[in-house]
Amino acid sequence: MTLNLSVDEVLTTTRSVRKRLDLEKPVPREVLLECLDLALQAPTGSNSQGWQFVFVTDAEKKKALADIYKFNATRYLDRERPTHGDIRDDQVGAVMNSAKYLAEHFHEVPVMMIPCLAGSPEDAVAGSAGFWGSLLPAVWSYMLALRSRGLGSAWTTLHLVGKGEQLAAEVLGIPFNEYRQGGLFPIAYTKGTDFRRAKRLPAEQFAHWDSW
C-alpha cells in the first residue's frame, strides 16, 4: 500500500525511525524489492552501478549483526554530547534515548539491510566524496520509498567501527576486499504513519552566496 503523500511530504517527514518500528509485523519481500527498484534509479558516478544490497531476515544472523552494533554503540552513546546553543540541544536527550532503544532491540527488527559498494574510497577518483556519492543517493531514495509505503528505517553506521565491518562481512559472506558497507538499516512497518517535519534551523543559516 502506498501512502497518499506529496513529494514534499515524503521529503520532509522521512524520519530516522527507532521506537516506532513495528517489531511484530512481517515485511513482504516484494515490498523490499519494489523499493529497491525505485532506489536503483538514483545516479552513480560514471553510471557504474557498483552497488549490492544485502537483506537479512535470518534470526541468528540478525542477532550476530545486532551484537556487533550494540558493542560499538554502547561506548559511543555513553559519551558526553557537545552543545550548540540552539534548538538542536533540545533534541539530544530524545535522540540518545531513541538510539539506545534501537541498540537494545535491533535484533528484533523484521529485516536488516546493508548497502554495499564495489571498490574503496582510497581508489575513487575524488576520494571519499566520489566513492560514497555513488551509493548514498540510492540509499536515501530507498528510505524515501519505505516512507511512502508506511515503513521506516534509520541510517546507522556504528557497526562499522573497528573490526565491525569485517565481522559483519564474515557473518553475511560479503567479499570484504571487494566491497565497502554503507551502513546497517533496520526495516519495519511503522506504528502509525503520522510523522511530521523536524525542528530545523532556518535555511538562511546554512546558505552562502558566492563566498563563505
N, C-alpha and C positions, 0 to 999 in steps of 0.2 A: 504494500500500500504506500502510495506517495502522498505526502502531506501537501496541502494546498498553500504553499509558501511562495512568495515572490523571490526573485534573485536577491534583492536587498535584504529580505527577511532571513534567508538562508545564510548570507554573508555576515549578518550582524547578530545572529542568535546561535551560531555554532560554537558551543562552549566545550571546554575540557570537562567531560562528564566522569565523575567518580562515584559519589554517593548515590546518584540516581540511576546507576546501571542496574537493570533487572537481571539478577544473577540466576533466576529460575527459568526464564523464557528462552527456549531454543531459538537459534538464528539459522534459518534455512541457507544451505549452500548457494542456492540460486540467487538469493539476495546479495550475498557476498560477491558473487561473480557479476551481477548486474552493476553493482557499484564499481567494481574493478573495470568493467568495460568503459564506464564513464571516465574514470581516473586515467585510463591509458590514452585519453585524448590530450592529455597535458603535453606541453613541449619538452623536448630534451635537447641537450647540446648536440649539434650535428645530426639531429634526428637519430641518435644512436639507440635509444630504447633499450638500454642495457640493464633494465630493472627485472627483478623477480620478487614475488610476494609469497611469503610462507604463512599459511593459515594453520593454526594449531588448535585442535579440539580434543586431542588425546589427554586424558586426565593426568597421567604420570608425567607427560612432557610439559603440560601446563604447570604442574607443581614444581618441576625442576627449574623452569624459567622464572616462576614466581619467587623461588628461593634465591636465585641469583639477584633478582631485582631487590628483594627485601634486604639482603645482606648489604648492598650498596646504599639503598635508600635510608636505612636506619641511621647510618652515620651522617648522611647528608642532611636529612630532615631535622636532626637534633642540633644543627649549627645555629648560631645566632644570626638573625637577618639584619642587613643594613636598612636604615630608614631613608625615606625620600623627602619627608616633609610635605607630602601632598596626599591626594585621595588613595594612592597606591598603598599607603601604610594601613588604611582601614581594612584592607582585604587580606593582609598577610596571615592573620590568625585563621581565617576560614579556609584559605588555600592550603596552609600547612596541615590543618585538621583533615581536610579532604584527601590530601596526598598520603597521609598516614593511614587513613581508612583504606585507600587503594592498596597500599603495601600489605596490609593485613588480609585483604580479600582477593588479591589479584588471581590466585589460583582458582577462584570460583567463577570467573567470568566465562561465558559460553564459548567465546572464541578469542584467541590472541592472534595478532598479525605482526610479522616482521618484514618490512620492505627492505630489499637489498639492491645494491647497485654494483655492477661489474667494475673492477679496477680499484684505484685508490686515489685519495686526494693528492698524494705526492706526485702521481704521474699525470694528473689532469693539466690541461693547457693553462688554466687560470687558477690552479691550486684548489683549495677547499671550496671557494665560491663557484668555480666552474664545475667541480665534481658534484657537489650536493645540489646545485641548480638543475641537475638532470634527474633528480629524484623527488625533491621536496614539493614541487608543484603538483605532481601526481598524487603524493600522499595527502596533501591538503585537499585536493579535489575529492579524494576518497572520503575524507571526513565530512566534506560538504554533502556528498552523495548519501552518506549514512544519515546525516541530519534530516535530509529531505524525505527519508523513509522511516523516520521515527526511531532511529538508532543513534547511539552516541559512542564516543571514544575519548581518549586522552593521549596526547603525544608525550610519551615518556622515553627517556634515554639513559636512566640510571643503570640499567642492566649492562651498559657498555663500559662502565668504569672498570679500570684494572684489567683483570683477565676475564671479565664477564662476557665480553663479546665472543671470545674464543670458546668459552664454556657453553654458551648458547649455541654456537655453531656446531659443537660436538653433539649436543642434545638433538639437534634437528638435521644433522648431516649437511649443513651449509658449507660449501668449499671455502674455508677461511682465507686461503691465499688468493682467492679469485674474487670474492665479494665482500663488500662492507655493508654493515647493517645500519639502517637509518633510524631505528627506534623499536620500541615494543608497545603495541597498541592493544588495549582491551577493547573488545567489541561486544555490544549488547543492545537490546532494545532499552529505551529509557522509561523510567517511571514518570509518565506524563511527558508531554511534548511542548509545554509552555515555557520555553526558555526565552530570556529577554536580553536586550542589549546590556553589555557590561559597562561599569563605570570606567571611563577613559578620560585622559586629559585631552583638551581640545587640539585639533589638528594643527592649529597655528603654532603650538609649542614644539612641533616636530618638523616644521617645514622651513627650508632655506631656499632663497631665491638668488641664483647666480653666484653666491658665495656663502660660506658658513656663517 
